[in-house]
Amino acid sequence: RYPKYKGNLGANWQAELGSTGWQWFARADLIYFGSYYVDESNLAKAPSQLLLSGRAGVTNENWRIELFGNNLTDEDAY
């Protein structure tokens, strides 16, 4: 009940916002989970999944403002 292929990819970006003392940041995560058999009889398979999540925001020494989303592609797998 485990897929033959599984993997993830993540990326981070960040930079200063001029001389304001604030920084912007962004992150994206992509997760792949291949198809797999749902029980020991190997008669039924669950489909593969590809999930995309992300976040973006600004931060300074005292504050962090962030927006995030999970399953941004609205994957309907188990």
C-alpha atoms as a printed R data frame, in Angstrom:
   type eleno elety resid chain resno      x      y      z
1  ATOM     1    CA   ARG     A     1  0.000  0.000  0.000
2  ATOM     2    CA   TYR     A     2  2.866  2.340 -0.746
3  ATOM     3    CA   PRO     A     3  3.493  3.971 -4.146
4  ATOM     4    CA   LYS     A     4  6.472  3.126 -6.295
5  ATOM     5    CA   TYR     A     5  7.256  6.841 -6.708
6  ATOM     6    CA   LYS     A     6  6.891  9.649 -4.192
7  ATOM     7    CA   GLY     A     7  8.641 13.009 -4.027
8  ATOM     8    CA   ASN     A     8  8.512 16.653 -3.117
9  ATOM     9    CA   LEU     A     9  9.980 19.902 -4.321
10 ATOM    10    CA   GLY     A    10 10.168 23.148 -2.373
11 ATOM    11    CA   ALA     A    11 11.387 26.629 -3.205
12 ATOM    12    CA   ASN     A    12 11.919 29.755 -1.066
13 ATOM    13    CA   TRP     A    13 12.368 33.358 -2.129
14 ATOM    14    CA   GLN     A    14 13.031 36.427  0.007
15 ATOM    15    CA   ALA     A    15 14.366 39.943 -0.422
16 ATOM    16    CA   GLU     A    16 14.478 43.338  1.268
17 ATOM    17    CA   LEU     A    17 11.746 45.893  0.568
18 ATOM    18    CA   GLY     A    18 14.006 48.868 -0.041
19 ATOM    19    CA   SER     A    19 15.279 50.524  3.144
20 ATOM    20    CA   THR     A    20 11.993 50.116  5.053
21 ATOM    21    CA   GLY     A    21 13.236 47.366  7.382
22 ATOM    22    CA   TRP     A    22 10.691 44.950  5.900
23 ATOM    23    CA   GLN     A    23 11.407 41.816  3.873
24 ATOM    24    CA   TRP     A    24  9.063 39.955  1.513
25 ATOM    25    CA   PHE     A    25  9.080 36.172  1.275
26 ATOM    26    CA   ALA     A    26  7.385 33.410 -0.682
27 ATOM    27    CA   ARG     A    27  7.440 29.619 -0.554
28 ATOM    28    CA   ALA     A    28  5.999 26.934 -2.832
29 ATOM    29    CA   ASP     A    29  5.775 23.188 -2.140
30 ATOM    30    CA   LEU     A    30  4.899 20.517 -4.687
31 ATOM    31    CA   ILE     A    31  4.218 16.967 -3.461
32 ATOM    32    CA   TYR     A    32  3.766 13.926 -5.712
33 ATOM    33    CA   PHE     A    33  2.331 10.652 -4.407
34 ATOM    34    CA   GLY     A    34  2.066  7.928 -7.055
35 ATOM    35    CA   SER     A    35 -0.804  5.473 -7.445
36 ATOM    36    CA   TYR     A    36 -0.905  2.537 -5.032
37 ATOM    37    CA   TYR     A    37 -2.990 -0.504 -4.177
38 ATOM    38    CA   VAL     A    38 -5.535  0.134 -1.439
39 ATOM    39    CA   ASP     A    39 -5.305 -3.295  0.242
40 ATOM    40    CA   GLU     A    40 -3.375 -6.566  0.255
41 ATOM    41    CA   SER     A    41 -5.436 -8.184 -2.528
42 ATOM    42    CA   ASN     A    42 -4.028 -5.703 -5.123
43 ATOM    43    CA   LEU     A    43 -7.402 -5.489 -6.886
44 ATOM    44    CA   ALA     A    44 -8.101 -1.762 -6.475
45 ATOM    45    CA   LYS     A    45 -5.763  1.187 -6.927
46 ATOM    46    CA   ALA     A    46 -5.884  4.714 -5.568
47 ATOM    47    CA   PRO     A    47 -4.970  7.393 -8.136
48 ATOM    48    CA   SER     A    48 -1.782  9.437 -7.998
49 ATOM    49    CA   GLN     A    49 -1.830 12.878 -6.383
50 ATOM    50    CA   LEU     A    50 -0.071 16.146 -7.100
51 ATOM    51    CA   LEU     A    51 -0.492 18.739 -4.347
52 ATOM    52    CA   LEU     A    52  0.620 22.377 -4.525
53 ATOM    53    CA   SER     A    53  0.843 24.571 -1.429
54 ATOM    54    CA   GLY     A    54  2.205 28.071 -1.041
55 ATOM    55    CA   ARG     A    55  2.680 31.045  1.207
56 ATOM    56    CA   ALA     A    56  3.748 34.663  0.801
57 ATOM    57    CA   GLY     A    57  4.081 37.666  3.055
58 ATOM    58    CA   VAL     A    58  6.170 40.371  4.632
59 ATOM    59    CA   THR     A    59  8.139 40.455  7.867
60 ATOM    60    CA   ASN     A    60 10.198 42.815  9.991
61 ATOM    61    CA   GLU     A    61 11.845 42.614 13.400
62 ATOM    62    CA   ASN     A    62  8.509 42.604 15.282
63 ATOM    63    CA   TRP     A    63  5.785 41.528 12.827
64 ATOM    64    CA   ARG     A    64  5.043 38.827 10.273
65 ATOM    65    CA   ILE     A    65  2.066 39.058  7.904
66 ATOM    66    CA   GLU     A    66  1.466 35.947  5.840
67 ATOM    67    CA   LEU     A    67 -1.054 34.415  3.430
68 ATOM    68    CA   PHE     A    68 -1.000 30.681  2.812
69 ATOM    69    CA   GLY     A    69 -2.920 28.034  0.951
70 ATOM    70    CA   ASN     A    70 -2.871 24.243  0.925
71 ATOM    71    CA   ASN     A    71 -3.941 22.103 -2.040
72 ATOM    72    CA   LEU     A    72 -4.111 25.133 -4.348
73 ATOM    73    CA   THR     A    73 -4.941 22.970 -7.376
74 ATOM    74    CA   ASP     A    74 -7.986 21.474 -5.567
75 ATOM    75    CA   GLU     A    75 -6.775 17.868 -5.929
76 ATOM    76    CA   ASP     A    76 -9.578 15.396 -5.132
77 ATOM    77    CA   ALA     A    77 -7.521 12.317 -4.199
78 ATOM    78    CA   TYR     A    78 -7.412 10.317 -0.977
